[in-house]
């Protein structure tokens, strides 16, 4: 398995457009893909089928998960 890059504030700009290499980083949270999207794609989580919305959703989810400690309050 290749090493994944953690999405941090200092490298977030690198993820503002999707690249194949980014999918390994965001796919570690593929269980967070909305249920409606999974149903529409018969449960298949295939990055080649991702819409921009799904890419953005997983990007933000991964950023928050990797950078905000559990129990943090705003």
FIKOL-880271 format. One record per residue (C-alpha): residue number from 1; residue in one letter; x, y, z. Coordinates in Angstrom, 2 decimals. Layout:
! FIKOL-880271
+-----+----+---------+---------+---------+
:   i : aa :      px :      py :      pz :
+-----+----+---------+---------+---------+
: NUM :  A :       X :       Y :       Z :
...
+-----+----+---------+---------+---------+
//
This chain:
! FIKOL-880271
+-----+----+---------+---------+---------+
:   i : aa :      px :      py :      pz :
+-----+----+---------+---------+---------+
:   1 :  X :    0.00 :    0.00 :    0.00 :
:   2 :  X :    1.32 :    3.42 :   -0.92 :
:   3 :  X :    1.76 :    6.09 :    1.71 :
:   4 :  X :   -1.07 :    8.56 :    1.86 :
:   5 :  X :   -0.63 :   12.27 :    2.36 :
:   6 :  X :   -2.46 :   13.84 :    5.27 :
:   7 :  X :   -4.44 :   16.90 :    4.30 :
:   8 :  X :   -3.21 :   19.80 :    6.43 :
:   9 :  X :   -3.85 :   23.56 :    6.29 :
:  10 :  X :   -0.45 :   24.10 :    4.69 :
:  11 :  X :   -1.09 :   21.66 :    1.80 :
:  12 :  X :   -4.88 :   22.04 :    1.39 :
:  13 :  X :   -4.40 :   24.10 :   -1.78 :
:  14 :  X :   -2.85 :   21.04 :   -3.44 :
:  15 :  X :   -6.26 :   19.33 :   -3.16 :
:  16 :  X :   -8.40 :   22.09 :   -4.71 :
:  17 :  X :   -8.53 :   20.08 :   -7.92 :
:  18 :  X :   -8.86 :   16.31 :   -8.07 :
:  19 :  X :   -5.96 :   14.13 :   -9.11 :
:  20 :  X :   -5.87 :   10.36 :   -9.19 :
:  21 :  X :   -3.19 :   10.43 :   -6.48 :
:  22 :  X :   -5.55 :   12.30 :   -4.14 :
:  23 :  X :   -8.09 :    9.51 :   -4.12 :
:  24 :  X :   -5.94 :    7.22 :   -2.01 :
:  25 :  X :   -5.87 :    9.94 :    0.65 :
:  26 :  X :   -9.61 :   10.61 :    0.69 :
:  27 :  X :  -10.69 :    6.99 :    0.15 :
:  28 :  X :   -9.54 :    6.09 :    3.67 :
:  29 :  X :  -12.87 :    7.67 :    4.71 :
:  30 :  X :  -14.99 :    6.15 :    1.96 :
:  31 :  X :  -17.35 :    4.82 :    4.62 :
:  32 :  X :  -18.45 :    8.47 :    4.98 :
:  33 :  X :  -19.88 :    8.56 :    1.45 :
:  34 :  X :  -23.55 :    9.49 :    1.81 :
:  35 :  X :  -25.90 :    6.50 :    1.82 :
:  36 :  X :  -28.02 :    7.92 :   -1.02 :
:  37 :  X :  -24.96 :    8.03 :   -3.28 :
:  38 :  X :  -24.05 :    4.44 :   -2.41 :
:  39 :  X :  -27.58 :    3.30 :   -3.24 :
:  40 :  X :  -27.53 :    5.12 :   -6.57 :
:  41 :  X :  -24.29 :    3.32 :   -7.47 :
:  42 :  X :  -25.39 :   -0.06 :   -6.10 :
:  43 :  X :  -22.93 :    0.11 :   -3.22 :
:  44 :  X :  -19.91 :    0.56 :   -5.47 :
:  45 :  X :  -17.40 :    3.11 :   -4.21 :
:  46 :  X :  -15.35 :    3.73 :   -7.32 :
:  47 :  X :  -13.40 :    7.01 :   -7.55 :
:  48 :  X :  -13.82 :    7.03 :  -11.33 :
:  49 :  X :  -17.57 :    7.46 :  -10.72 :
:  50 :  X :  -17.21 :   10.30 :   -8.21 :
:  51 :  X :  -18.91 :   13.55 :   -8.96 :
:  52 :  X :  -17.31 :   16.80 :   -7.90 :
:  53 :  X :  -19.72 :   16.93 :   -4.97 :
:  54 :  X :  -18.58 :   13.54 :   -3.63 :
:  55 :  X :  -14.91 :   14.50 :   -4.07 :
:  56 :  X :  -15.49 :   17.76 :   -2.17 :
:  57 :  X :  -17.47 :   15.98 :    0.54 :
:  58 :  X :  -14.73 :   13.43 :    1.18 :
:  59 :  X :  -12.01 :   16.08 :    0.95 :
:  60 :  X :  -13.62 :   18.22 :    3.65 :
:  61 :  X :  -14.52 :   15.18 :    5.77 :
:  62 :  X :  -10.92 :   13.94 :    5.59 :
:  63 :  X :   -9.54 :   17.39 :    6.43 :
:  64 :  X :  -11.79 :   17.71 :    9.47 :
:  65 :  X :  -11.17 :   14.12 :   10.61 :
:  66 :  X :   -7.38 :   14.48 :   10.31 :
:  67 :  X :   -7.09 :   17.95 :   11.86 :
:  68 :  X :   -9.80 :   18.51 :   14.44 :
:  69 :  X :   -9.35 :   16.58 :   17.71 :
:  70 :  X :  -12.31 :   14.52 :   18.93 :
:  71 :  X :  -14.43 :   16.46 :   21.37 :
:  72 :  X :  -13.31 :   19.85 :   20.07 :
:  73 :  X :  -15.79 :   22.66 :   20.35 :
:  74 :  X :  -16.13 :   25.62 :   18.06 :
+-----+----+---------+---------+---------+
//
